Amino acid sequence: MADLYLPGAERRQLDDAPMAGDGGSRTIWHITWDRNATADAPADLVPFDTLAGYFAGSGSGAAPHLLWDPFTGRCAQFFAATSRSKSVVNAAGGVETNRKGDVCVQIESLFFPYCRVGGKVYPTLADAPCTGLDRIVPWLRSWGVPDVWPMGPPTWSANRSATVWDTRSGHYGHSQVPENDHTDPGPMPDLFGRVPNTTPADRRRLDEEVR
């Protein structure tokens, strides 16, 4: 059996609740987007412990499975892989979101557009060093999450299909989950050893959205 907890992650267990158990393995990628910065006014990244404490405390109602710092590789885990987490909206009478499938691992990347770390500014998560992906992605594969974006790699535009979500395993952005209205995570790094997903058009959309 695959590990219930990402090896090396700090365990900050909240509770445990079953998945729908209707087949398939998914991952939902988020960014914390806890500050609104711009190219002209970047802001320092929020400390990891601040966000970890939030999800373990007053923000537990929106907690993911993992909080991941793409600059250090540090991770905190709040739920076992086989439990639902709570980071997306689930409307009554609609499709399952947090509980969809056999596993649906949700990852909050500690990031907001134009965050500043070590004096350098990062417009998108794809620009960050993404330290630790080399252990996160194999762990997701061990739970059956295939190397595919069923809705295509995320951009800053929402792109949602309840049918695709309901029937396809793989990686999704928050911007691609039915019943939700967020547009994160924006352009993602190359998870699977292919071409990076960031384009000039993505950056223009980001500039328009954060102004």
C-alpha positions as CSV (number, residue, x, y, z in Angstrom):
1,M,0.0,0.0,0.0
2,A,1.2,3.5,-0.7
3,D,2.2,5.8,2.2
4,L,-0.8,7.6,3.8
5,Y,1.6,10.5,4.5
6,L,4.1,12.1,2.2
7,P,7.5,10.9,3.5
8,G,9.2,13.8,5.3
9,A,6.1,15.9,5.7
10,E,5.3,17.4,9.1
11,R,2.1,15.8,10.4
12,R,-0.5,18.2,11.7
13,Q,-3.5,15.8,11.7
14,L,-6.9,17.3,11.8
15,D,-9.5,14.6,11.3
16,D,-10.4,11.8,8.9
17,A,-13.4,11.4,6.7
18,P,-14.1,9.0,3.9
19,M,-14.0,9.6,0.1
20,A,-16.9,8.9,-2.2
21,G,-15.0,5.7,-3.2
22,D,-16.4,5.8,-6.7
23,G,-13.1,5.3,-8.5
24,G,-10.2,7.4,-9.8
25,S,-7.3,9.3,-8.3
26,R,-7.1,13.1,-8.5
27,T,-4.9,15.9,-7.3
28,I,-6.0,19.5,-7.0
29,W,-3.4,22.2,-7.0
30,H,-3.9,25.6,-5.3
31,I,-1.8,28.6,-4.3
32,T,-2.4,30.3,-1.0
33,W,-2.6,33.8,-2.6
34,D,-2.7,35.3,0.8
35,R,-1.4,38.7,-0.4
36,N,-2.2,40.8,-3.5
37,A,1.1,42.0,-5.0
38,T,1.9,43.3,-8.4
39,A,5.0,43.6,-10.6
40,D,5.3,47.3,-9.5
41,A,4.6,46.4,-5.8
42,P,5.9,42.9,-4.9
43,A,5.6,41.6,-1.4
44,D,7.5,39.3,0.9
45,L,6.3,35.7,1.0
46,V,4.3,34.9,4.1
47,P,6.2,32.6,6.5
48,F,5.4,28.8,6.2
49,D,4.6,28.5,9.9
50,T,2.0,31.3,9.6
51,L,0.0,29.4,7.0
52,A,0.6,26.0,8.7
53,G,-0.8,27.5,11.9
54,Y,-3.7,28.9,10.1
55,F,-4.7,25.6,8.5
56,A,-4.2,23.8,11.7
57,G,-6.3,26.4,13.6
58,S,-8.9,29.0,12.5
59,G,-8.5,27.9,8.8
60,S,-9.1,24.2,9.4
61,G,-12.4,24.4,7.5
62,A,-10.5,25.1,4.3
63,A,-7.4,22.9,5.0
64,P,-5.8,20.9,2.2
65,H,-3.9,17.6,2.5
66,L,-0.6,19.3,2.0
67,L,0.9,22.8,2.5
68,W,4.0,22.9,0.3
69,D,6.7,25.6,0.3
70,P,8.1,25.6,-3.2
71,F,11.2,27.5,-2.1
72,T,12.4,25.2,0.6
73,G,10.5,22.0,0.0
74,R,9.0,22.0,3.4
75,C,5.6,20.3,3.7
76,A,2.9,20.0,6.4
77,Q,0.2,17.4,6.0
78,F,-3.2,17.8,7.6
79,F,-5.1,14.7,6.4
80,A,-4.2,11.2,5.3
81,A,-4.2,10.6,1.5
82,T,-7.3,8.5,1.8
83,S,-9.3,11.2,3.7
84,R,-11.1,14.0,2.1
85,S,-9.7,17.5,2.7
86,K,-11.6,20.8,2.7
87,S,-10.1,23.2,0.2
88,V,-12.8,23.4,-2.5
89,V,-16.5,24.2,-2.4
90,N,-18.9,21.3,-2.6
91,A,-22.5,22.4,-3.4
92,A,-25.4,20.4,-2.2
93,G,-26.9,18.2,-4.9
94,G,-24.0,18.6,-7.4
95,V,-20.9,16.6,-8.2
96,E,-18.6,15.5,-5.5
97,T,-15.5,17.7,-5.2
98,N,-13.5,17.3,-1.9
99,R,-14.6,13.6,-1.6
100,K,-14.5,12.7,-5.3
101,G,-13.0,9.3,-6.2
102,D,-10.8,7.0,-4.1
103,V,-8.2,9.7,-3.4
104,C,-8.3,13.4,-4.2
105,V,-5.1,15.0,-2.8
106,Q,-5.2,18.7,-2.5
107,I,-2.0,20.7,-2.3
108,E,-1.8,24.4,-1.3
109,S,1.4,25.9,-2.6
110,L,2.8,28.6,-0.4
111,F,2.8,31.3,-3.1
112,F,1.1,34.4,-4.4
113,P,1.9,36.2,-7.7
114,Y,4.8,38.6,-7.5
115,C,6.0,37.3,-4.1
116,R,9.5,38.2,-3.1
117,V,11.9,35.6,-1.7
118,G,15.6,36.3,-1.1
119,G,15.3,39.6,-3.0
120,K,13.9,37.9,-6.1
121,V,10.4,38.4,-7.4
122,Y,8.4,35.4,-8.8
123,P,5.3,36.2,-11.0
124,T,4.0,32.6,-11.2
125,L,4.5,29.3,-9.4
126,A,6.1,28.1,-12.6
127,D,8.9,30.6,-12.0
128,A,9.6,29.3,-8.5
129,P,12.4,26.8,-7.8
130,C,9.6,24.2,-6.9
131,T,11.9,22.4,-4.4
132,G,10.4,19.1,-3.3
133,L,8.3,18.3,-6.4
134,D,10.7,15.4,-6.9
135,R,9.2,13.7,-3.9
136,I,5.6,14.9,-4.1
137,V,4.9,13.8,-7.7
138,P,6.1,10.2,-7.1
139,W,4.0,10.0,-4.0
140,L,1.0,11.1,-6.0
141,R,1.8,8.5,-8.7
142,S,1.9,5.9,-5.9
143,W,-1.7,6.7,-5.2
144,G,-2.6,6.2,-8.9
145,V,-2.7,9.8,-10.0
146,P,-1.6,9.7,-13.7
147,D,0.7,12.2,-15.3
148,V,-2.0,14.1,-17.1
149,W,-4.0,17.4,-16.9
150,P,-7.5,16.2,-18.1
151,M,-8.6,19.9,-18.6
152,G,-5.2,21.0,-19.9
153,P,-2.5,22.8,-17.9
154,P,-3.9,25.5,-15.7
155,T,-3.8,29.2,-16.9
156,W,-5.3,32.2,-15.1
157,S,-8.6,31.6,-16.8
158,A,-11.2,29.2,-15.3
159,N,-11.9,26.1,-17.4
160,R,-14.4,23.7,-15.8
161,S,-16.3,20.6,-17.0
162,A,-18.3,18.6,-14.5
163,T,-18.2,15.6,-16.9
164,V,-14.4,15.6,-17.3
165,W,-14.0,16.1,-13.5
166,D,-16.4,13.2,-12.8
167,T,-14.8,10.7,-15.2
168,R,-11.1,11.5,-15.5
169,S,-8.3,10.9,-13.1
170,G,-5.3,13.2,-13.1
171,H,-4.1,16.7,-12.0
172,Y,-6.5,19.7,-11.8
173,G,-6.1,23.3,-10.9
174,H,-8.6,24.9,-8.5
175,S,-9.6,26.8,-11.6
176,Q,-10.8,23.6,-13.1
177,V,-13.0,22.1,-10.3
178,P,-16.8,22.3,-10.7
179,E,-18.8,24.4,-8.3
180,N,-15.8,26.7,-7.6
181,D,-14.9,30.2,-8.8
182,H,-11.2,30.6,-8.0
183,T,-8.7,31.0,-10.8
184,D,-5.6,29.6,-9.0
185,P,-3.0,28.2,-9.3
186,G,-2.2,29.9,-12.6
187,P,0.7,28.5,-14.7
188,M,2.2,25.4,-13.1
189,P,5.8,24.1,-13.2
190,D,6.6,21.1,-15.5
191,L,5.4,18.2,-13.3
192,F,6.0,15.4,-15.8
193,G,9.3,16.3,-17.6
194,R,7.8,18.1,-20.5
195,V,7.7,21.7,-21.7
196,P,7.0,24.5,-19.1
197,N,3.5,25.9,-19.2
198,T,4.1,29.6,-18.7
199,T,3.5,31.8,-21.7
200,P,3.6,35.6,-22.3
201,A,-0.2,35.5,-22.6
202,D,-0.5,33.9,-19.1
203,R,1.5,36.8,-17.7
204,R,-0.6,39.4,-19.4
205,R,-3.7,37.8,-17.9
206,L,-2.1,37.8,-14.5
207,D,-1.2,41.5,-14.7
208,E,-4.8,42.3,-15.7
209,E,-6.2,40.2,-12.8
210,V,-4.1,41.5,-10.0
211,R,-4.5,45.2,-10.9
